[in-house]
Amino acid sequence: MLDNLVTQVGVKKIYYKDESQRFGLGMGSFKALGAPYAVFCVLADAVEKATGQRPTSDDLRSGKLRSITERVTVTVATDGNQGHGLAYAAKHFGCRCVVYP
């Protein structure tokens, strides 16, 4: 299909990035990436304040900092892509999440 479009618009090649499977079938959107990044930043700040060390995302996902991260609650006022992204990040980084639909 893209080969036909290449000919129609007169370019050499068309590239695309398929984000539909990034967070599984339920999410399917690049728009959901901002919320996990925001959760990481909030939790990294909390951990750094408590320990003096800035964690990596692997540190947060490992669970070794859960005694700090579990005291943080993130909230979002949508159950769309942003809400799903926030809930996903909260689950994987070890904090609480409240979604207001």
C-alpha positions as CSV (number, residue, x, y, z in Angstrom):
1,M,0.0,0.0,0.0
2,L,2.8,2.5,0.8
3,D,4.6,1.5,-2.4
4,N,1.6,2.8,-4.3
5,L,1.6,6.0,-2.3
6,V,5.3,6.5,-3.0
7,T,4.5,6.5,-6.7
8,Q,1.5,8.7,-6.4
9,V,3.3,11.5,-4.4
10,G,6.6,11.1,-6.2
11,V,9.0,10.3,-3.3
12,K,11.6,7.6,-3.0
13,K,10.4,5.9,0.2
14,I,7.9,6.4,3.0
15,Y,8.8,5.3,6.6
16,Y,6.3,4.9,9.4
17,K,6.5,3.8,13.0
18,D,3.7,1.6,14.3
19,E,3.0,2.4,18.0
20,S,-0.1,0.3,18.2
21,Q,1.6,-2.5,20.3
22,R,3.8,-0.3,22.6
23,F,1.7,-0.9,25.7
24,G,-0.3,-3.8,24.5
25,L,-3.6,-4.0,22.7
26,G,-5.5,-1.9,25.2
27,M,-3.5,1.3,24.7
28,G,-2.2,1.6,21.1
29,S,-1.2,5.2,21.0
30,F,2.0,7.3,21.2
31,K,0.0,9.9,23.1
32,A,0.2,7.6,26.1
33,L,4.0,8.2,26.4
34,G,3.8,11.5,28.2
35,A,2.1,10.2,31.3
36,P,4.6,7.5,32.1
37,Y,7.4,10.0,31.6
38,A,5.7,12.4,34.0
39,V,5.2,9.6,36.6
40,F,8.9,8.7,36.3
41,C,9.9,12.3,36.9
42,V,7.6,12.7,40.0
43,L,8.9,9.5,41.5
44,A,12.5,10.1,40.6
45,D,12.2,13.5,42.4
46,A,10.6,11.8,45.5
47,V,13.4,9.2,45.6
48,E,16.1,11.7,45.2
49,K,14.7,13.8,48.0
50,A,14.5,10.8,50.3
51,T,17.9,9.2,49.4
52,G,20.0,11.9,47.7
53,Q,20.4,9.6,44.7
54,R,18.5,10.0,41.4
55,P,17.1,6.6,40.3
56,T,16.9,5.3,36.8
57,S,13.6,3.9,35.4
58,D,15.1,0.4,35.9
59,D,15.6,1.2,39.6
60,L,12.0,2.2,39.9
61,R,10.7,-0.8,38.1
62,S,12.8,-3.2,40.2
63,G,10.7,-2.6,43.3
64,K,13.7,-1.9,45.5
65,L,12.4,1.7,46.0
66,R,8.8,0.8,46.6
67,S,8.9,1.9,50.3
68,I,9.3,5.4,48.9
69,T,7.2,5.2,45.7
70,E,4.2,3.6,47.3
71,R,3.6,6.7,49.3
72,V,3.0,8.7,46.1
73,T,-0.4,8.9,44.4
74,V,-0.8,10.2,40.9
75,T,-4.1,11.3,39.5
76,V,-5.6,12.0,36.1
77,A,-9.0,13.3,34.9
78,T,-9.5,11.0,32.0
79,D,-9.8,7.3,31.4
80,G,-8.5,7.7,27.8
81,N,-4.9,7.3,26.6
82,Q,-3.5,9.6,29.3
83,G,-5.3,7.7,32.0
84,H,-4.2,4.4,30.7
85,G,-0.6,5.6,30.4
86,L,-0.6,7.0,33.9
87,A,-2.1,3.8,35.4
88,Y,0.4,1.7,33.4
89,A,3.3,3.7,34.8
90,A,2.0,3.7,38.3
91,K,1.7,0.0,38.3
92,H,5.2,-0.6,36.9
93,F,7.0,2.1,38.9
94,G,5.3,1.2,42.2
95,C,3.0,4.1,43.1
96,R,-0.7,4.5,43.5
97,C,-3.0,5.9,40.8
98,V,-6.5,7.4,40.8
99,V,-8.2,7.9,37.5
100,Y,-11.3,10.2,37.5
101,P,-13.3,9.3,34.3
